[in-house]
């Protein structure tokens, strides 16, 4: 016959107060607005790094606005380490669409 008592074990965990190394964020993020029609075609963007170097970023036709591209090794450099550069492409919208262009855009709209 087994007894109905509960066997409780109490475990105490001690967290060691080890200071965590502060990891420096060497990544750089830049948002670039391009004309919304550029998302329909292959295009190349001139991207300037934090150290004033110019790079060409190819954006393929059909890329969606808000897409984030990673360019490895082009972020900040510190203590022999280099971060990455991230480029987010957003759509630049026209303030006004000329009346003679609207029918063409309407026709395009129904193709998508």
C-alpha positions, -999 to +999 in steps of 0.1 A: +000+000+000+014+033-011+010+064+010-009+094-003+017+120+007+032+144-018+069+145-024+078+181-030+112+192-041+121+227-039+148+239-063+163+273-060+182+287-089+207+314-084+214+338-112+249+348-114+254+385-117+279+383-145+279+416-164+269+410-200+292+424-226+276+453-243+275+445-279+280+476-301+255+477-330+276+483-361+247+479-385+234+509-405+199+511-419+189+536-446+155+542-462+155+553-498+124+565-517+122+557-553+095+566-578+067+541-575+070+532-612+106+521-607+092+490-589+079+479-622+113+478-639+148+467-630+166+497-616+199+504-600+202+528-570+233+547-560+238+540-523+262+560-502+278+542-473+285+557-439+321+562-451+311+581-482+317+552-507+292+548-535+276+514-542+251+503-568+221+484-555+201+465-581+164+464-575+146+438-596+113+445-613+084+435-591+102+442-558+076+453-532+079+487-515+093+482-480+117+455-490+149+455-470+182+447-487+213+436-468+247+448-480+272+427-460+302+444-445+293+480-453+282+491-419+302+508-392+337+495-382+349+493-347+375+472-329+382+452-361+346+443-366+323+456-393+285+457-394+262+454-423+242+480-442+205+476-447+187+495-473+149+498-473+132+508-505+100+528-502+077+541-529+077+578-537+043+588-548+035+617-571+017+647-556-005+650-587-011+628-618-016+648-650-051+642-666-036+628-698-017+602-679-045+589-657-062+567-684-028+549-689-024+543-652-060+531-649-053+506-677-022+494-660-040+491-627-063+464-641-033+444-654-019+439-619 
